[in-house]
Amino acid sequence: MTKRWKPSEFDDDIFIRSGVYWFRGNPAEGKPRIERSLKIREPATQKSVIRAKNELLEAELNRGYVKGKTDFAYIAKKYIEERTLEFSEGLLSEKTLAESKKVMLDHFRFFDRTKVEEISQPLFTEYCKAKRGITVHTHRKVMSHFLKWCVQSGHLKMRPEIQIPKFAKRPVRQREILSEDEVKLLFKHLRPDATLYHAMYLLMGMRNSEILKLKWENVDLETGALRVHKSTNKSKKPRVLPINTWVLALLKAQPRKNEYVFPTRTPGGKKGHRDTTAAFRKPWAKALAAAGITRHLTPHDMRATFEYWMHKNVAFTDTQREKMAGANIDVQKNIYVSMDVGALRGLENSVQIEGLDQIMHEKIPSKNGANVGAKSKKRGLAND
């Protein structure tokens, strides 16, 4: 049966068929002619019809150009292939690749029947509703990067902004500051091989990735300084830190099995360094239980505890008086990160808790069975 088109009074490219408004024409120069329903029935206002037409044209302009396929499932596989190639070239971490694969190929099956140009904030909000009970912060990050890649690869003309709706946002946990008794109890019950990891958190204010990925080549035991590589730093900036007295003694007693300070337990492990989940989170949980501490604490809370003690340190105030000049704590922390090792000398021994030295004494092993902590004081490693 021949289609019956009736021109509309609104626009030369808009027609009416069976009471429904349609667009018939070229969406842009060089684009093929199309016929698409605007999904609006008579009667309708000119404003609503023109708006529907503009939305249709925008979607058409965003359509992909690779083999004419814009199915989300098809483009997602291409994306994973490229991410895998980046990993093989050393441009992507194993964790990021695994994260991308899981989200794209498992969770994002929700979008399989969708065109990439149809991805929008309302659709992502529907996805978040379907995923209630699951934290979607990583999902938003992966989706945002995927859409950015689609633009760079020619699958999309413009990238839509994707945000997590309010109902799906997880509450931000405020960091806790450990009391002096909690610190002593935890270090008393921590098993020896976990002491160095947690001491670097508490006594030097380092982050998890900075600690786990620390290499021996970046540790200078003679000058008592270590370099945090920019690839392990949250701010993506390198920094050099003076090493705390007890951390230095623990590092000197630490065996060297590969390039990392915290090597994998299995020889030839892919990462080369340990994984927090297996290596240090369990000892932390056991130490909390043994210490009788019931409130929810994480190793990262020890970084907040270090910052608390650092701001009480006279050396912090004196060394940085001119730069601080009325700055609040957040600004002071940023300055601390950017200053060189010489300006930071004296801050590495900020945490001064009565009784902690004796506990650290007992935690430091030596090859001959003597106490490294005791020796370190004679060598001038202790706090002056």
C-alpha positions as a printed Julia matrix, in Angstrom:
384×3 Matrix{Float64}:
  0.0     0.0    0.0
  1.3     3.46  -0.95
  2.21    5.65   2.0
  0.08    8.77   2.26
  2.04   11.81   3.4
  0.44   15.14   4.23
  2.69   18.23   4.53
  2.47   19.97   7.91
  2.1    23.69   8.36
  5.04   23.75  10.79
  8.09   22.81   8.69
  8.9    21.79   5.09
 10.59   18.58   6.33
  7.73   17.51   8.62
  4.85   15.44   7.3
  1.84   13.71   8.75
  1.06   10.06   8.13
 -1.86    8.28   9.78
 -2.17   11.14  12.25
  1.52   10.98  13.35
  4.19   13.6   12.65
  7.25   12.36  10.71
 10.56   13.88   9.63
 11.54   13.32   5.98
 14.82   14.8    4.79
 18.58   15.02   5.23
 19.69   15.48   8.86
 22.9    17.21   7.71
 25.03   17.77   4.66
 26.58   14.51   3.51
 24.11   12.43   5.52
 21.65   10.12   3.73
 17.98   11.04   3.54
 15.9     9.49   6.33
 12.28    8.99   7.35
 11.75    8.94  11.13
  8.62    9.17  13.24
  8.56   12.04  15.73
  6.13    9.95  17.85
  3.7    12.86  18.22
  0.08   12.58  17.14
 -2.27   15.24  15.84
 -3.25   17.72  17.11
  0.05   19.12  18.48
  1.61   22.5   19.05
  4.28   23.82  16.73
  6.69   24.11  19.68
  6.4    20.43  20.64
  6.78   19.21  17.05
  9.83   21.39  16.32
 11.42   20.31  19.61
 10.9    16.66  18.67
 12.46   17.32  15.27
 15.54   19.0   16.81
 16.01   16.12  19.26
 15.8    13.66  16.36
 18.37   15.62  14.32
 20.75   15.78  17.28
 20.49   12.01  17.75
 21.09   11.46  14.03
 24.16   13.68  14.07
 25.51   11.62  16.97
 25.17    8.37  15.08
 28.33    6.34  14.57
 30.19    6.0   11.31
 32.03    2.66  11.83
 30.44    0.1    9.5
 27.14    1.82  10.11
 26.77   -0.02  13.43
 25.93    1.95  16.54
 24.57   -0.85  18.73
 25.89   -0.47  22.27
 26.86   -4.17  22.53
 28.86   -4.0   19.28
 30.69   -0.77  20.2
 31.31   -2.02  23.78
 33.24   -5.04  22.42
 35.35   -2.73  20.25
 36.05   -0.6   23.32
 37.18   -3.61  25.38
 39.42   -4.76  22.52
 41.16   -1.39  22.51
 41.48   -1.31  26.31
 43.06   -4.78  26.19
 45.53   -3.54  23.59
 46.4    -0.58  25.83
 47.06   -3.0   28.68
 49.38   -5.12  26.52
 51.33   -1.94  25.68
 51.69   -1.03  29.35
 49.36    1.97  29.09
 46.7     0.52  31.37
 46.83   -1.27  34.72
 45.52   -4.79  35.18
 43.04   -3.52  37.78
 41.58   -0.89  35.43
 41.23   -3.4   32.59
 39.47   -5.94  34.84
 37.21   -3.17  36.15
 36.28   -2.05  32.63
 35.59   -5.61  31.45
 33.35   -6.45  34.4
 31.27   -3.29  34.15
 31.0    -3.22  30.34
 30.36   -6.93  29.73
 28.36   -7.82  32.85
 26.54   -4.81  34.29
 26.08   -2.84  31.07
 24.08   -5.65  29.46
 21.24   -3.3   30.45
 22.15   -1.18  27.39
 22.57   -4.05  24.89
 19.47   -3.1   22.87
 20.38    0.58  22.9
 22.18    2.7   20.31
 25.22    4.56  21.66
 23.7     7.87  20.57
 20.7     7.12  22.8
 22.8     7.01  25.97
 21.69    9.95  28.08
 21.3    11.09  31.67
 17.65    9.89  31.89
 18.66    6.45  30.59
 21.57    6.22  33.03
 19.19    7.2   35.84
 16.95    4.27  34.82
 20.02    2.04  34.92
 20.8     3.23  38.47
 17.23    2.41  39.51
 17.64   -1.1   38.12
 20.91   -1.44  40.06
 19.57   -0.3   43.43
 21.68   -1.73  46.23
 24.85   -1.68  44.11
 27.41    1.12  44.29
 27.47    2.67  40.81
 30.33    5.15  41.18
 32.72    2.95  39.2
 29.95    2.35  36.63
 29.6     6.09  36.01
 33.36    6.43  35.63
 33.51    3.57  33.1
 30.5     4.9   31.17
 31.98    8.39  31.04
 35.29    7.09  29.68
 33.48    4.83  27.19
 31.49    7.78  25.81
 34.65    9.89  25.59
 36.29    7.07  23.63
 33.23    6.89  21.35
 33.72   10.56  20.43
 37.44   10.09  19.83
 36.76    7.0   17.69
 34.03    8.61  15.6
 31.1     6.68  17.04
 29.6     9.82  18.58
 29.74   13.48  17.66
 29.19   14.75  21.18
 29.57   13.17  24.61
 26.59   13.49  26.96
 27.32   14.37  30.59
 26.53   11.44  32.88
 26.06   12.0   36.62
 25.0     9.72  39.45
 21.45   10.58  40.56
 21.05   11.62  44.19
 19.24    8.43  45.23
 22.22    6.32  44.06
 25.0     8.35  45.67
 26.74    6.61  48.53
 27.19    8.63  51.7
 30.7    10.05  52.08
 32.39    8.48  55.06
 34.26   10.93  57.24
 37.73    9.78  58.2
 38.31    8.98  61.87
 41.24    9.96  64.05
 42.49    7.09  66.18
 43.02    7.7   69.88
 46.43    7.07  71.42
 45.15    3.91  73.13
 43.69    2.6   69.87
 46.99    3.15  68.07
 48.97    1.29  70.75
 46.51   -1.6   70.93
 46.42   -2.03  67.15
 50.2    -2.06  66.76
 50.51   -4.42  69.69
 48.21   -6.94  67.98
 49.33   -6.46  64.36
 51.29   -9.41  63.04
 54.95   -8.58  62.25
 54.74   -8.69  58.45
 51.91   -6.13  58.46
 53.61   -3.67  60.82
 55.68   -1.85  58.17
 52.62   -1.29  55.92
 50.57    0.23  58.74
 53.54    2.18  60.14
 53.99    3.93  56.79
 50.31    4.87  56.94
 50.38    6.16  60.53
 53.89    7.56  60.88
 54.39    9.02  57.37
 50.86    9.74  56.13
 51.3     7.71  52.94
 48.42    6.25  50.89
 47.72    2.6   50.14
 48.89    2.69  46.49
 51.99    4.7   47.41
 52.97    2.06  49.95
 52.16   -1.1   48.01
 53.83    0.1   44.79
 56.92    1.49  46.48
 60.1     0.14  44.87
 63.48   -0.27  46.54
 65.07    1.96  43.91
 63.0     4.83  45.35
 64.17    4.22  48.94
 67.42    5.79  50.15
 68.26    4.22  53.5
 71.45    6.28  53.85
 69.81    9.72  53.59
 66.54    8.53  55.12
 64.31    9.64  52.25
 61.94    7.92  49.84
 60.49    9.04  46.54
 56.79    8.59  45.81
 56.42    7.99  42.07
 53.81   10.1   40.29
 52.08    6.98  38.93
 51.21    5.88  42.48
 50.24    9.32  43.74
 46.61   10.47  43.81
 47.64   13.94  42.63
 49.85   12.38  39.88
 52.81   14.39  41.15
 56.08   12.92  42.46
 57.17   13.81  45.97
 60.07   12.97  48.26
 59.44   12.27  51.95
 61.79   11.98  54.92
 61.52    8.5   56.41
 60.22    8.13  59.94
 62.66    6.71  62.52
 60.78    3.47  63.09
 59.85    3.02  59.45
 63.53    3.34  58.58
 64.42    0.6   61.06
 61.64   -1.63  59.67
 62.81   -1.01  56.1
 66.37   -2.01  57.01
 65.04   -5.26  58.43
 62.74   -5.91  55.45
 64.0    -8.75  53.16
 64.41   -7.91  49.46
 62.72  -10.51  47.24
 62.05   -8.42  44.14
 61.96   -4.75  43.11
 59.03   -3.96  45.44
 59.25   -3.27  49.17
 56.08   -5.38  49.54
 56.6    -8.23  47.04
 53.96  -10.8   46.14
 54.08  -14.0   48.16
 53.96  -16.02  44.92
 57.14  -15.86  42.82
 56.46  -14.35  39.42
 53.13  -12.81  40.46
 51.66  -10.56  37.77
 51.55   -7.41  39.88
 54.91   -7.95  41.54
 53.59   -6.31  44.7
 51.04   -7.48  47.24
 47.3    -7.01  47.08
 45.79   -5.18  50.05
 42.71   -7.39  50.27
 44.61  -10.58  50.96
 47.78   -9.23  52.54
 46.81   -6.46  54.93
 43.06   -6.07  55.35
 42.69   -9.39  57.13
 45.5    -8.64  59.64
 43.89   -5.24  60.24
 40.5    -6.84  60.96
 42.12   -9.4   63.28
 44.03   -6.68  65.13
 40.84   -4.68  65.62
 39.09   -7.74  67.05
 42.03   -8.65  69.3
 42.24   -5.05  70.53
 38.52   -5.03  71.32
 37.9    -2.01  69.07
 34.31   -2.09  67.81
 33.99    1.2   65.93
 34.5     1.09  62.17
 38.1     2.0   61.39
 40.14    1.53  58.21
 43.9     1.72  57.64
 43.29    5.0   55.79
 42.11    6.52  59.07
 45.73    6.32  60.21
 46.59    8.84  57.48
 44.09   11.24  59.05
 45.69   10.5   62.43
 49.13   11.38  61.03
 47.76   14.69  59.69
 46.29   15.43  63.13
 49.67   14.93  64.79
 51.54   16.76  62.01
 49.51   19.91  62.61
 50.49   19.76  66.27
 54.18   19.53  65.35
 56.13   22.73  66.05
 58.43   21.94  63.11
 55.42   22.05  60.79
 54.52   25.56  61.94
 58.08   26.91  62.0
 59.22   25.38  58.71
 56.24   26.57  56.74
 55.24   29.76  58.56
 55.6    32.03  55.52
 53.78   29.67  53.16
 50.98   28.95  55.62
 50.08   32.54  56.56
 46.5    31.95  57.63
 45.89   28.95  55.35
 43.35   26.39  56.48
 44.21   22.72  57.06
 43.26   21.61  53.52
 45.64   24.18  52.01
 48.35   23.16  54.48
 48.01   19.51  53.41
 48.46   20.5   49.77
 51.57   22.48  50.62
 52.9    19.51  52.59
 52.55   17.34  49.49
 54.36   19.85  47.25
 57.32   20.76  49.49
 60.74   19.15  49.07
 62.31   16.71  51.51
 64.56   19.33  53.11
 61.64   21.54  54.09
 59.8    18.55  55.5
 62.57   17.37  57.81
 61.22   17.09  61.34
 57.67   16.23  60.24
 58.44   12.52  59.75
 58.47   12.02  63.52
 55.3    14.0   64.22
 53.35   11.13  65.82
 54.52   11.07  69.43
 52.45    8.64  71.48
 53.72    7.61  74.91
 54.4     3.88  74.97
 54.39    3.43  71.17
 58.21    3.37  70.99
 58.37    0.29  73.23
 55.79   -1.51  71.06
 57.77   -0.65  67.92
 60.94   -1.96  69.61
 59.33   -5.36  69.88
 58.15   -5.34  66.26
 61.54   -4.82  64.61
 63.39   -8.09  63.89
 67.07   -8.47  63.03
 69.16  -11.24  61.51
 71.06  -11.97  64.74
 67.94  -11.91  66.88
 68.81   -8.6   68.53
 66.44   -5.65  68.51
 66.93   -3.32  65.56
 64.96   -0.58  67.27
 67.37   -0.56  70.17
 70.35   -0.37  67.8
 68.76    2.39  65.76
 68.7     4.69  68.78
 72.43    4.26  69.24
 72.94    5.09  65.56
 70.98    8.3   65.84
 67.8     7.06  64.13
 65.53    7.86  67.04
 63.8    11.19  67.49
 66.17   13.97  68.47
